[in-house]
């Protein structure tokens, strides 16, 4: 144990720490590249999400327009039903009047 301690001179420790520093520098560079890649991909995802949101806004506007057309159609159909019911009532009243005058 004592001989091991004597073999670790300041120069050997410095060399060892220099090696560790070099390896950490490599790790730092790799992390920097990974961070840049991640940022680039994240920006790409954000851009794509922005385009999807724009499309969804367009779809929402289109659906609102369709809904307005359907409401308009429902109103016209309700008016058609009222007119048909009124005409049917008029025809029935006319037939009843015709039958009553023929008796």
TILOFI-685001 format. One line per field, with one value per residue: x, y, z of N, C-alpha, C in turn; residue number from 1. Coordinates in nm, 3 decimals. Layout:
! residues N
n.px: c(X / ...)
n.py: c(Y / ...)
n.pz: c(Z / ...)
ca.px: c(X / ...)
ca.py: c(Y / ...)
ca.pz: c(Z / ...)
c.px: c(X / ...)
c.py: c(Y / ...)
c.pz: c(Z / ...)
resi: c(NUM / ...)
//
This chain:
! residues 103
n.px: c(0.081 / 0.189 / 0.389 / 0.244 / 0.137 / 0.362 / 0.427 / 0.250 / 0.304 / 0.318 / 0.339 / 0.236 / -0.027 / -0.111 / -0.094 / -0.288 / -0.519 / -0.520 / -0.578 / -0.836 / -0.958 / -0.937 / -1.103 / -1.344 / -1.375 / -1.424 / -1.669 / -1.819 / -1.821 / -1.962 / -2.207 / -2.278 / -2.313 / -2.526 / -2.718 / -2.748 / -2.847 / -3.084 / -3.215 / -3.246 / -3.413 / -3.631 / -3.715 / -3.795 / -4.013 / -4.177 / -4.229 / -4.368 / -4.589 / -4.700 / -4.782 / -4.973 / -5.156 / -5.240 / -5.369 / -5.570 / -5.712 / -5.812 / -5.976 / -6.154 / -6.277 / -6.396 / -6.573 / -6.739 / -6.856 / -6.995 / -7.170 / -7.322 / -7.446 / -7.597 / -7.773 / -7.912 / -8.031 / -8.195 / -8.373 / -8.499 / -8.614 / -8.790 / -8.964 / -9.066 / -9.201 / -9.400 / -9.541 / -9.629 / -9.795 / -9.988 / -10.094 / -10.197 / -10.395 / -10.561 / -10.641 / -10.782 / -10.987 / -11.108 / -11.197 / -11.377 / -11.560 / -11.647 / -11.764 / -11.967 / -12.127 / -12.224 / -12.397)
n.py: c(-0.118 / 0.122 / 0.147 / 0.195 / 0.445 / 0.601 / 0.580 / 0.745 / 1.027 / 1.387 / 1.461 / 1.236 / 1.240 / 1.486 / 1.423 / 1.227 / 1.370 / 1.551 / 1.379 / 1.303 / 1.552 / 1.594 / 1.391 / 1.472 / 1.709 / 1.608 / 1.482 / 1.710 / 1.842 / 1.656 / 1.661 / 1.925 / 1.911 / 1.731 / 1.883 / 2.095 / 1.954 / 1.857 / 2.101 / 2.194 / 1.996 / 2.026 / 2.283 / 2.227 / 2.056 / 2.236 / 2.415 / 2.247 / 2.188 / 2.441 / 2.473 / 2.269 / 2.367 / 2.592 / 2.470 / 2.338 / 2.557 / 2.649 / 2.431 / 2.448 / 2.694 / 2.622 / 2.423 / 2.580 / 2.735 / 2.535 / 2.457 / 2.690 / 2.691 / 2.457 / 2.530 / 2.731 / 2.579 / 2.415 / 2.605 / 2.688 / 2.445 / 2.404 / 2.617 / 2.533 / 2.301 / 2.419 / 2.564 / 2.355 / 2.218 / 2.417 / 2.443 / 2.185 / 2.188 / 2.386 / 2.261 / 2.043 / 2.181 / 2.298 / 2.072 / 1.971 / 2.181 / 2.159 / 1.906 / 1.954 / 2.137 / 1.984 / 1.805)
n.pz: c(0.000 / 0.080 / -0.112 / -0.337 / -0.293 / -0.299 / -0.563 / -0.692 / -0.807 / -0.817 / -1.082 / -1.215 / -1.119 / -1.226 / -1.500 / -1.509 / -1.437 / -1.647 / -1.857 / -1.779 / -1.801 / -2.080 / -2.172 / -2.061 / -2.201 / -2.455 / -2.404 / -2.338 / -2.589 / -2.739 / -2.606 / -2.658 / -2.938 / -2.944 / -2.813 / -2.993 / -3.213 / -3.101 / -3.048 / -3.310 / -3.420 / -3.251 / -3.319 / -3.577 / -3.525 / -3.390 / -3.599 / -3.773 / -3.612 / -3.599 / -3.864 / -3.875 / -3.687 / -3.827 / -4.042 / -3.902 / -3.806 / -4.048 / -4.114 / -3.902 / -3.959 / -4.200 / -4.111 / -3.952 / -4.149 / -4.291 / -4.089 / -4.065 / -4.317 / -4.293 / -4.087 / -4.216 / -4.418 / -4.259 / -4.160 / -4.397 / -4.473 / -4.260 / -4.308 / -4.554 / -4.469 / -4.308 / -4.503 / -4.666 / -4.487 / -4.444 / -4.704 / -4.734 / -4.540 / -4.649 / -4.889 / -4.784 / -4.650 / -4.873 / -5.009 / -4.822 / -4.825 / -5.091 / -5.089 / -4.905 / -5.040 / -5.245 / -5.141)
ca.px: c(0.000 / 0.281 / 0.462 / 0.149 / 0.127 / 0.486 / 0.434 / 0.161 / 0.372 / 0.241 / 0.340 / 0.140 / -0.162 / -0.140 / -0.119 / -0.418 / -0.625 / -0.522 / -0.652 / -0.977 / -1.003 / -0.954 / -1.223 / -1.460 / -1.390 / -1.490 / -1.808 / -1.883 / -1.844 / -2.071 / -2.331 / -2.311 / -2.370 / -2.658 / -2.808 / -2.777 / -2.935 / -3.214 / -3.277 / -3.285 / -3.530 / -3.743 / -3.764 / -3.868 / -4.141 / -4.259 / -4.274 / -4.473 / -4.710 / -4.759 / -4.854 / -5.092 / -5.251 / -5.298 / -5.465 / -5.687 / -5.791 / -5.885 / -6.082 / -6.254 / -6.352 / -6.478 / -6.682 / -6.831 / -6.931 / -7.088 / -7.274 / -7.411 / -7.527 / -7.695 / -7.877 / -7.994 / -8.111 / -8.297 / -8.474 / -8.577 / -8.694 / -8.901 / -9.059 / -9.130 / -9.296 / -9.516 / -9.617 / -9.694 / -9.904 / -10.094 / -10.158 / -10.276 / -10.515 / -10.646 / -10.700 / -10.883 / -11.101 / -11.176 / -11.269 / -11.492 / -11.657 / -11.701 / -11.853 / -12.083 / -12.216 / -12.277 / -12.499)
ca.py: c(0.000 / 0.233 / 0.160 / 0.252 / 0.586 / 0.664 / 0.582 / 0.850 / 1.155 / 1.501 / 1.456 / 1.131 / 1.291 / 1.587 / 1.353 / 1.158 / 1.472 / 1.603 / 1.279 / 1.316 / 1.678 / 1.573 / 1.309 / 1.556 / 1.802 / 1.531 / 1.466 / 1.841 / 1.866 / 1.567 / 1.714 / 2.046 / 1.868 / 1.673 / 1.994 / 2.165 / 1.867 / 1.856 / 2.232 / 2.199 / 1.909 / 2.086 / 2.392 / 2.163 / 2.009 / 2.355 / 2.464 / 2.157 / 2.208 / 2.568 / 2.448 / 2.189 / 2.457 / 2.673 / 2.385 / 2.315 / 2.680 / 2.647 / 2.330 / 2.503 / 2.794 / 2.549 / 2.359 / 2.686 / 2.769 / 2.424 / 2.465 / 2.801 / 2.645 / 2.360 / 2.603 / 2.798 / 2.475 / 2.374 / 2.710 / 2.681 / 2.322 / 2.428 / 2.703 / 2.446 / 2.216 / 2.502 / 2.594 / 2.230 / 2.194 / 2.516 / 2.404 / 2.064 / 2.233 / 2.458 / 2.161 / 1.968 / 2.271 / 2.313 / 1.945 / 1.966 / 2.279 / 2.103 / 1.795 / 2.011 / 2.201 / 1.881 / 1.724)
ca.pz: c(0.000 / 0.091 / -0.237 / -0.432 / -0.263 / -0.341 / -0.709 / -0.743 / -0.793 / -0.866 / -1.227 / -1.257 / -1.090 / -1.327 / -1.625 / -1.497 / -1.442 / -1.784 / -1.935 / -1.743 / -1.860 / -2.223 / -2.192 / -2.031 / -2.313 / -2.561 / -2.362 / -2.353 / -2.731 / -2.782 / -2.549 / -2.733 / -3.067 / -2.918 / -2.779 / -3.118 / -3.291 / -3.034 / -3.072 / -3.451 / -3.437 / -3.178 / -3.403 / -3.687 / -3.471 / -3.364 / -3.729 / -3.823 / -3.531 / -3.642 / -3.990 / -3.842 / -3.625 / -3.935 / -4.114 / -3.815 / -3.809 / -4.175 / -4.102 / -3.810 / -4.035 / -4.296 / -4.037 / -3.913 / -4.269 / -4.315 / -3.986 / -4.102 / -4.429 / -4.243 / -4.015 / -4.319 / -4.481 / -4.163 / -4.157 / -4.522 / -4.469 / -4.166 / -4.379 / -4.653 / -4.397 / -4.269 / -4.624 / -4.707 / -4.392 / -4.472 / -4.831 / -4.709 / -4.467 / -4.744 / -4.980 / -4.706 / -4.629 / -5.002 / -5.036 / -4.730 / -4.880 / -5.213 / -5.052 / -4.836 / -5.139 / -5.334 / -5.072)
c.px: c(0.086 / 0.355 / 0.372 / 0.140 / 0.251 / 0.494 / 0.342 / 0.225 / 0.281 / 0.231 / 0.240 / -0.003 / -0.202 / -0.172 / -0.257 / -0.533 / -0.633 / -0.600 / -0.802 / -1.034 / -1.027 / -1.080 / -1.349 / -1.483 / -1.461 / -1.638 / -1.883 / -1.915 / -1.959 / -2.205 / -2.375 / -2.373 / -2.510 / -2.759 / -2.845 / -2.872 / -3.075 / -3.287 / -3.328 / -3.410 / -3.652 / -3.801 / -3.844 / -4.006 / -4.233 / -4.313 / -4.388 / -4.601 / -4.779 / -4.838 / -4.981 / -5.198 / -5.319 / -5.401 / -5.590 / -5.774 / -5.873 / -6.000 / -6.193 / -6.340 / -6.446 / -6.598 / -6.785 / -6.918 / -7.035 / -7.203 / -7.373 / -7.502 / -7.634 / -7.808 / -7.970 / -8.086 / -8.224 / -8.410 / -8.562 / -8.665 / -8.812 / -9.007 / -9.136 / -9.235 / -9.420 / -9.604 / -9.693 / -9.814 / -10.020 / -10.169 / -10.245 / -10.406 / -10.612 / -10.715 / -10.808 / -11.007 / -11.179 / -11.254 / -11.392 / -11.601 / -11.725 / -11.802 / -11.980 / -12.178 / -12.279 / -12.385 / -12.633)
c.py: c(0.125 / 0.254 / 0.221 / 0.403 / 0.661 / 0.674 / 0.690 / 0.986 / 1.266 / 1.500 / 1.352 / 1.175 / 1.396 / 1.523 / 1.286 / 1.258 / 1.537 / 1.508 / 1.287 / 1.443 / 1.663 / 1.493 / 1.389 / 1.659 / 1.733 / 1.515 / 1.598 / 1.870 / 1.780 / 1.617 / 1.841 / 2.010 / 1.810 / 1.784 / 2.071 / 2.084 / 1.867 / 1.988 / 2.242 / 2.115 / 1.967 / 2.203 / 2.337 / 2.115 / 2.128 / 2.412 / 2.378 / 2.172 / 2.339 / 2.551 / 2.368 / 2.278 / 2.545 / 2.594 / 2.362 / 2.439 / 2.687 / 2.548 / 2.382 / 2.607 / 2.726 / 2.483 / 2.462 / 2.725 / 2.661 / 2.429 / 2.576 / 2.761 / 2.546 / 2.429 / 2.674 / 2.696 / 2.430 / 2.478 / 2.706 / 2.556 / 2.338 / 2.516 / 2.622 / 2.356 / 2.296 / 2.531 / 2.471 / 2.200 / 2.291 / 2.482 / 2.280 / 2.101 / 2.305 / 2.361 / 2.082 / 2.054 / 2.289 / 2.187 / 1.933 / 2.062 / 2.225 / 1.993 / 1.852 / 2.077 / 2.101 / 1.799 / 1.784)
c.pz: c(0.000 / -0.040 / -0.345 / -0.415 / -0.311 / -0.493 / -0.769 / -0.715 / -0.843 / -1.018 / -1.278 / -1.232 / -1.193 / -1.461 / -1.623 / -1.507 / -1.580 / -1.876 / -1.907 / -1.806 / -2.010 / -2.252 / -2.163 / -2.141 / -2.430 / -2.528 / -2.378 / -2.499 / -2.782 / -2.729 / -2.621 / -2.868 / -3.048 / -2.889 / -2.906 / -3.206 / -3.232 / -3.060 / -3.216 / -3.475 / -3.367 / -3.257 / -3.520 / -3.642 / -3.446 / -3.495 / -3.783 / -3.743 / -3.568 / -3.771 / -3.964 / -3.777 / -3.729 / -4.013 / -4.031 / -3.807 / -3.936 / -4.171 / -4.011 / -3.881 / -4.135 / -4.227 / -3.990 / -4.032 / -4.302 / -4.215 / -4.018 / -4.218 / -4.383 / -4.166 / -4.112 / -4.387 / -4.388 / -4.156 / -4.282 / -4.523 / -4.375 / -4.232 / -4.484 / -4.585 / -4.357 / -4.391 / -4.671 / -4.617 / -4.417 / -4.600 / -4.813 / -4.638 / -4.560 / -4.839 / -4.908 / -4.685 / -4.759 / -5.036 / -4.947 / -4.782 / -5.005 / -5.182 / -4.988 / -4.936 / -5.233 / -5.268 / -5.074)
resi: c(1 / 2 / 3 / 4 / 5 / 6 / 7 / 8 / 9 / 10 / 11 / 12 / 13 / 14 / 15 / 16 / 17 / 18 / 19 / 20 / 21 / 22 / 23 / 24 / 25 / 26 / 27 / 28 / 29 / 30 / 31 / 32 / 33 / 34 / 35 / 36 / 37 / 38 / 39 / 40 / 41 / 42 / 43 / 44 / 45 / 46 / 47 / 48 / 49 / 50 / 51 / 52 / 53 / 54 / 55 / 56 / 57 / 58 / 59 / 60 / 61 / 62 / 63 / 64 / 65 / 66 / 67 / 68 / 69 / 70 / 71 / 72 / 73 / 74 / 75 / 76 / 77 / 78 / 79 / 80 / 81 / 82 / 83 / 84 / 85 / 86 / 87 / 88 / 89 / 90 / 91 / 92 / 93 / 94 / 95 / 96 / 97 / 98 / 99 / 100 / 101 / 102 / 103)
//
